[in-house]
Amino acid sequence: MYNSFNEKSLRVINNIYNNLLSHPLFSNCQIERINDFGNGTVQLDMYLNGNFYNKYMFCPDPAGNIESVAIYGASLMEHLRKIEASMKFCDIDVLEVSIDNGGYSPYVDVILGTY
């Protein structure tokens, strides 16, 4: 059985999703919210002009908090540098951030602090 998000974490993810939808920087993007009940994650898939651009995969800890976010797709080094510069992800403190090359495709691994 996989971990699942608590209500507070789902509200945080929904706020991030809604902020992305309303932000002028992403006005040319289509953003889909996907609940993957098979592995307990929530994913925000971003498309630019119909082409896949980024996936933000939110992963829960055993208490239902957002433990980490995996960012897949384009501009991974840019994502890494921006997060390293502020040690924040969507106003949430970041404990650790790195590029992980060990999976199917590289991703930015963002370990979050408490929120």
Secondary structure, DSSP 8 states (H G I E B T S, - for coil): ------HHHHHHHHHHHHHHHH-GGGTTEEEEEEEETTTTEEEEEEEETTEEEEEEEEEE-TTSSEEEEEEEES-HHHHHHHHHHHTEETTEEEEEEEEE-SSSS-EEEEEE---
